[in-house]
């Protein structure tokens, strides 16, 4: 089955998305990543999102820190225990195993990578490469090209890796063919914004006329503008993306904000 074959349909002209990324869970609930209990931070994000007017959650990758199967089961268990009612979609990060992500999919956790609403859509991309750095395969680029040329509806995209340098430590694990992906998105003319995780902080810039946003991690943040790996505990964090698609020949609009739960 090709990556974008299954489509999830929303019957609304507005879609509000919670972008939660880089949870770095362990097999045990008490696992700590640089002295932060990541399961607690992730659960606090889920609880806060459940109080928002949110249609779906997109998990942006790096579910696991210890690469254990149990960490994936904990992810599913934390979602099941939370008050969150909306569907949860995922895309893989460099730490993740796609087979294990697929294994926990079912019910509230969905495997779809193409989300349609009214006259617009959301695409969840696979930037997982053979190393911690990102790479979008030729096959995936071809599949994405086919989807983008399928119609003229506006879309927003999500991936895990940063496609451009951020002047930070994680640039050593950048999306290595990021410019190729970005030029594809811009040249097609449909993509309004690209959101990613991986860099453990919020960033915003443009590539040509494409808006690019990095979302902060639910676990910990990495200090900006330094080549040194310095961690900051700012409490659980996530991003909200609101997309409005009024209909054919109507302007597509989106807005976004970062939510910080100072724990």
C-alpha positions as CSV (number, residue, x, y, z in Angstrom):
1,X,0.0,0.0,0.0
2,X,1.3,3.4,-0.9
3,X,1.8,6.0,1.8
4,X,-1.1,8.3,0.9
5,X,-3.6,5.6,-0.2
6,X,-5.9,5.8,2.8
7,X,-7.8,9.1,3.2
8,X,-9.5,10.3,6.4
9,X,-12.4,12.6,5.8
10,X,-13.6,15.4,8.1
11,X,-17.0,16.9,7.4
12,X,-16.1,20.5,8.2
13,X,-14.7,23.6,6.6
14,X,-12.4,24.3,9.5
15,X,-9.8,22.0,10.9
16,X,-8.0,22.6,14.2
17,X,-5.0,20.4,14.7
18,X,-2.9,19.9,17.8
19,X,0.7,19.2,16.7
20,X,2.5,17.2,19.5
21,X,6.0,16.0,18.8
22,X,9.2,14.5,20.3
23,X,7.7,12.8,23.4
24,X,10.7,10.5,23.9
25,X,8.9,7.9,26.0
26,X,10.5,5.0,27.7
27,X,9.2,1.5,28.5
28,X,8.4,2.6,32.1
29,X,6.2,5.5,33.1
30,X,8.9,6.9,35.3
31,X,11.5,7.1,32.5
32,X,13.3,10.4,32.5
33,X,14.9,12.3,29.6
34,X,17.4,14.8,31.0
35,X,15.6,14.7,34.3
36,X,12.2,15.2,32.8
37,X,9.4,12.6,33.1
38,X,8.3,12.4,29.5
39,X,5.2,10.4,30.1
40,X,3.9,13.0,32.5
41,X,4.6,15.8,30.1
42,X,2.9,13.9,27.2
43,X,-0.1,13.2,29.4
44,X,-0.4,16.9,30.4
45,X,-0.4,17.8,26.7
46,X,-3.2,15.4,26.0
47,X,-5.2,16.6,29.0
48,X,-4.9,20.3,27.9
49,X,-5.7,19.5,24.2
50,X,-8.9,17.7,25.4
51,X,-10.0,21.1,26.8
52,X,-9.5,22.8,23.4
53,X,-11.7,22.9,20.4
54,X,-9.5,20.4,18.5
55,X,-10.5,18.1,15.6
56,X,-7.4,15.9,15.6
57,X,-3.9,15.4,16.9
58,X,-0.9,15.0,14.6
59,X,2.0,13.3,16.4
60,X,5.2,14.5,14.8
61,X,7.6,11.7,15.5
62,X,10.2,10.6,18.0
63,X,7.7,8.7,20.1
64,X,10.4,6.7,21.8
65,X,13.8,7.3,23.5
66,X,14.8,3.8,24.5
67,X,13.5,2.2,21.2
68,X,11.5,-0.4,23.2
69,X,8.2,-1.9,22.0
70,X,6.9,-1.1,25.5
71,X,7.3,2.6,24.9
72,X,4.9,2.4,21.9
73,X,2.4,0.5,24.1
74,X,2.8,3.2,26.7
75,X,2.0,5.9,24.1
76,X,-1.2,4.1,23.2
77,X,-2.1,3.5,26.9
78,X,-1.5,7.2,27.8
79,X,-3.9,8.2,24.9
80,X,-6.5,5.7,26.0
81,X,-6.3,6.9,29.6
82,X,-6.5,10.6,28.7
83,X,-9.8,12.5,28.2
84,X,-8.8,13.2,24.6
85,X,-11.6,12.1,22.2
86,X,-10.3,13.2,18.8
87,X,-8.5,10.9,16.4
88,X,-4.7,10.8,16.6
89,X,-2.5,10.5,13.5
90,X,1.2,9.9,13.4
91,X,4.3,10.3,11.2
92,X,7.7,8.8,12.0
93,X,10.8,10.4,13.5
94,X,14.4,9.3,13.3
95,X,14.0,7.4,16.7
96,X,10.9,5.5,15.5
97,X,10.0,2.1,14.1
98,X,7.3,2.4,11.5
99,X,6.3,-1.2,12.1
100,X,5.7,-0.6,15.8
101,X,3.8,2.6,15.0
102,X,1.6,0.6,12.7
103,X,1.2,-2.0,15.3
104,X,-0.4,0.4,17.8
105,X,-2.7,1.9,15.2
106,X,-6.3,1.1,15.5
107,X,-9.3,2.8,17.1
108,X,-8.4,6.3,18.2
109,X,-4.9,6.0,16.8
110,X,-5.2,6.2,13.0
111,X,-2.7,5.3,10.3
112,X,-4.0,7.6,7.5
113,X,-1.5,10.1,6.0
114,X,-3.9,12.1,3.9
115,X,-6.6,14.1,5.8
116,X,-9.3,15.9,3.8
117,X,-11.7,18.6,4.9
118,X,-14.1,20.6,2.7
119,X,-11.8,21.8,-0.2
120,X,-8.4,21.4,1.5
121,X,-6.2,18.7,2.9
122,X,-3.4,17.8,5.3
123,X,-0.5,15.6,4.2
124,X,1.7,13.7,6.7
125,X,5.2,13.0,5.2
126,X,7.8,10.4,5.9
127,X,11.2,12.0,6.4
128,X,12.8,9.0,8.2
129,X,16.1,8.1,6.6
130,X,18.7,5.3,7.2
131,X,20.6,7.5,9.7
132,X,19.4,10.0,12.4
133,X,19.4,12.6,9.6
134,X,16.3,12.9,7.5
135,X,15.8,11.7,3.9
136,X,12.7,11.7,1.8
137,X,13.1,8.8,-0.6
138,X,12.7,9.1,-4.4
139,X,9.6,6.8,-4.1
140,X,8.0,9.0,-1.5
141,X,8.7,12.1,-3.5
142,X,7.1,10.5,-6.5
143,X,4.0,9.6,-4.4
144,X,3.9,13.1,-3.0
145,X,4.1,14.6,-6.5
146,X,1.1,12.4,-7.6
147,X,-0.9,13.6,-4.6
148,X,-0.1,17.2,-5.2
149,X,-1.1,17.0,-8.9
150,X,-4.3,15.1,-8.1
151,X,-6.2,18.4,-7.7
152,X,-5.7,22.1,-7.0
153,X,-7.0,22.2,-3.4
154,X,-4.7,24.0,-0.9
155,X,-2.9,21.9,1.7
156,X,-0.6,22.0,4.7
157,X,2.1,19.4,5.3
158,X,3.8,17.9,8.3
159,X,7.1,16.1,8.5
160,X,9.6,15.3,11.3
161,X,13.0,16.7,10.3
162,X,13.9,20.3,9.8
163,X,14.4,20.9,6.0
164,X,16.6,24.0,6.5
165,X,19.4,24.8,9.0
166,X,18.3,26.3,12.3
167,X,21.7,27.3,13.5
168,X,21.6,24.7,16.2
169,X,22.8,21.3,17.3
170,X,20.2,19.3,15.4
171,X,21.5,20.7,12.1
172,X,23.8,17.7,12.1
173,X,20.7,15.6,11.7
174,X,18.9,17.8,9.2
175,X,16.6,16.6,6.4
176,X,19.4,16.1,3.9
177,X,17.4,16.6,0.8
178,X,15.2,19.3,2.4
179,X,15.6,21.8,-0.5
180,X,14.4,19.2,-3.0
181,X,11.3,18.6,-0.9
182,X,10.7,22.3,-0.4
183,X,11.1,23.2,-4.1
184,X,8.6,20.4,-4.9
185,X,6.1,21.9,-2.4
186,X,6.6,25.5,-3.7
187,X,6.6,24.7,-7.4
188,X,3.3,22.8,-7.2
189,X,1.6,25.8,-5.7
190,X,-0.8,24.0,-3.4
191,X,1.1,23.9,-0.1
192,X,0.4,26.8,2.3
193,X,2.7,25.7,5.2
194,X,5.0,23.0,6.4
195,X,5.2,22.0,10.1
196,X,8.0,19.9,11.6
197,X,9.4,18.8,14.9
198,X,12.9,17.3,15.6
199,X,14.6,20.5,16.8
200,X,12.9,20.7,20.2
201,X,12.0,24.4,20.0
202,X,9.7,26.7,18.1
203,X,11.0,28.4,14.9
204,X,9.4,30.2,12.0
205,X,10.8,31.2,8.6
206,X,10.1,31.1,4.9
207,X,11.5,29.2,1.9
208,X,10.6,31.2,-1.1
209,X,6.9,31.9,-0.3
210,X,6.4,28.8,1.8
211,X,5.8,29.2,5.5
212,X,7.8,26.8,7.7
213,X,7.2,26.3,11.4
214,X,9.1,24.1,13.9
215,X,7.0,23.0,16.8
216,X,8.4,22.6,20.3
217,X,8.7,19.2,21.9
218,X,6.3,17.8,24.5
219,X,9.4,16.6,26.5
220,X,12.2,19.2,26.7
221,X,13.5,22.0,24.5
222,X,17.0,22.5,23.1
223,X,18.6,26.0,23.4
224,X,18.4,28.0,20.2
225,X,21.3,29.4,18.2
226,X,24.1,27.2,19.6
227,X,26.0,24.3,18.3
228,X,26.1,22.9,21.8
229,X,23.5,20.4,22.9
230,X,21.9,22.3,25.8
231,X,18.5,21.3,27.3
232,X,15.8,23.4,28.8
233,X,12.7,22.2,30.7
234,X,10.0,24.7,29.8
235,X,7.2,22.4,30.7
236,X,5.1,20.5,28.2
237,X,4.6,22.3,24.9
238,X,2.7,21.8,21.7
239,X,1.3,23.8,18.7
240,X,-2.2,24.4,17.5
241,X,-2.8,24.9,13.7
242,X,-6.2,26.2,12.6
243,X,-7.1,25.8,8.9
244,X,-10.1,27.4,7.3
245,X,-11.4,26.3,3.9
246,X,-14.6,28.1,3.0
247,X,-15.0,26.4,-0.4
248,X,-14.1,26.6,-4.0
249,X,-12.9,30.0,-5.1
250,X,-12.7,31.1,-1.5
251,X,-9.4,32.0,0.2
252,X,-7.7,29.4,2.3
253,X,-6.5,30.7,5.7
254,X,-4.5,29.2,8.5
255,X,-3.2,30.4,11.8
256,X,-1.0,28.9,14.4
257,X,0.0,29.3,18.0
258,X,2.3,27.6,20.5
259,X,0.9,26.4,23.8
260,X,3.3,26.2,26.8
261,X,2.1,24.4,30.0
262,X,4.6,25.7,32.5
263,X,4.7,22.7,34.8
